[in-house]
Amino acid sequence: MREENSFYVAIKGLIFCGSEFLIIQRSDKSRGEFHYWEFPGGRVEFGEKPEDTLRREVKEETGLGIEMIYPFSVWTFFRESNKQTVGINFLCSTANQEVKLSNEHIDFKWIEKADILAYNFHPTIADDMHQWNWEEMFQKIKERK
Ligand SMILES: Nc1nc2c([nH]c(=O)n2[C@H]2C[C@H](O)[C@@H](COP(=O)(O)OP(=O)(O)OP(=O)(O)O)O2)c(=O)[nH]1
């Protein structure tokens, strides 16, 4: 029998600390896309405000507290043909680089933008990253200091 369609909203954070931002590597316990690098965040639960989702997910996945700056991209992702996620990425900052991972991830790195090609992101994220307005994000981060 064909599985029902499902639909989620996800909020993810590009979290800067100084000129570096945080990437985390999915484990075997993730829902899919195993071992790819990604950005912290996750699905909105019913009744939740998106800002609260991001703070909750970032806390669960990394232990970090964040400041949210602005949403900079909107995306769509299909897992199989019947599970759609619509996502929003927020630029964020944090004062602290001490990360405590959950069992959904196996590694983390604080990297500079010049380093992204060294990491294996899911192709859909890798494609999107080239479209992001990095200049604008660096400017906003600089204004915060
Ligand atoms: N096109 C595009 N796809 C993205 C981006 N970020 C992002 O995680 N994805 C895709 C690839 C990820 O493996 C997938 C994760 O989807 P999801 O948030 O629903 O699933 P999850 O398993 O991480 O959810 P959760 O357990 O953390 O709640 O979404 C992005 O910026 N652009």
Ligand as a Chemical Component Dictionary entry (heavy atoms), coordinates in Angstrom:
data_LIG
# 
_chem_comp.id                   LIG 
_chem_comp.type                 NON-POLYMER 
_chem_comp.pdbx_formal_charge   0 
_chem_comp.three_letter_code    LIG 
# 
loop_
_chem_comp_atom.comp_id 
_chem_comp_atom.atom_id 
_chem_comp_atom.alt_atom_id 
_chem_comp_atom.type_symbol 
_chem_comp_atom.charge 
_chem_comp_atom.model_Cartn_x 
_chem_comp_atom.model_Cartn_y 
_chem_comp_atom.model_Cartn_z 
_chem_comp_atom.pdbx_ordinal 
LIG N1  N1  N 0 17.581 22.591 -0.032 1  
LIG C1  C1  C 0 17.987 22.576 1.225  2  
LIG N2  N2  N 0 17.805 21.470 1.967  3  
LIG C2  C2  C 0 18.199 21.524 3.244  4  
LIG C3  C3  C 0 18.803 22.675 3.823  5  
LIG N3  N3  N 0 19.086 22.393 5.123  6  
LIG C4  C4  C 0 18.688 21.119 5.335  7  
LIG O1  O1  O 0 18.802 20.523 6.426  8  
LIG N4  N4  N 0 18.145 20.574 4.194  9  
LIG C5  C5  C 0 17.634 19.208 3.964  10 
LIG C6  C6  C 0 18.770 18.181 3.975  11 
LIG C7  C7  C 0 18.661 17.583 5.348  12 
LIG O2  O2  O 0 19.194 16.291 5.420  13 
LIG C8  C8  C 0 17.159 17.616 5.565  14 
LIG C9  C9  C 0 16.760 17.568 7.011  15 
LIG O3  O3  O 0 15.365 17.690 7.052  16 
LIG P1  P1  P 0 14.552 17.775 8.409  17 
LIG O4  O4  O 0 14.979 18.975 9.153  18 
LIG O5  O5  O 0 13.101 17.595 8.117  19 
LIG O6  O6  O 0 14.994 16.438 9.079  20 
LIG P2  P2  P 0 15.805 16.178 10.359 21 
LIG O7  O7  O 0 16.002 14.707 10.339 22 
LIG O8  O8  O 0 17.081 17.005 10.428 23 
LIG O9  O9  O 0 14.771 16.674 11.490 24 
LIG P3  P3  P 0 14.956 16.615 13.065 25 
LIG O10 O10 O 0 15.152 15.159 13.389 26 
LIG O11 O11 O 0 16.212 17.418 13.405 27 
LIG O12 O12 O 0 13.710 17.228 13.606 28 
LIG O13 O13 O 0 16.735 18.842 4.970  29 
LIG C10 C10 C 0 18.986 23.818 3.023  30 
LIG O14 O14 O 0 19.506 24.855 3.457  31 
LIG N5  N5  N 0 18.570 23.731 1.729  32 
# 
loop_
_chem_comp_bond.comp_id 
_chem_comp_bond.atom_id_1 
_chem_comp_bond.atom_id_2 
_chem_comp_bond.value_order 
_chem_comp_bond.pdbx_ordinal 
LIG N1  C1  SING 1  
LIG C1  N2  DOUB 2  
LIG C1  N5  SING 3  
LIG N2  C2  SING 4  
LIG C2  C3  DOUB 5  
LIG C2  N4  SING 6  
LIG C3  N3  SING 7  
LIG C3  C10 SING 8  
LIG N3  C4  SING 9  
LIG C4  O1  DOUB 10 
LIG C4  N4  SING 11 
LIG N4  C5  SING 12 
LIG C5  C6  SING 13 
LIG C5  O13 SING 14 
LIG C6  C7  SING 15 
LIG C7  O2  SING 16 
LIG C7  C8  SING 17 
LIG C8  C9  SING 18 
LIG C8  O13 SING 19 
LIG C9  O3  SING 20 
LIG O3  P1  SING 21 
LIG P1  O4  DOUB 22 
LIG P1  O5  SING 23 
LIG P1  O6  SING 24 
LIG O6  P2  SING 25 
LIG P2  O7  DOUB 26 
LIG P2  O8  SING 27 
LIG P2  O9  SING 28 
LIG O9  P3  SING 29 
LIG P3  O10 DOUB 30 
LIG P3  O11 SING 31 
LIG P3  O12 SING 32 
LIG C10 O14 DOUB 33 
LIG C10 N5  SING 34 
# 
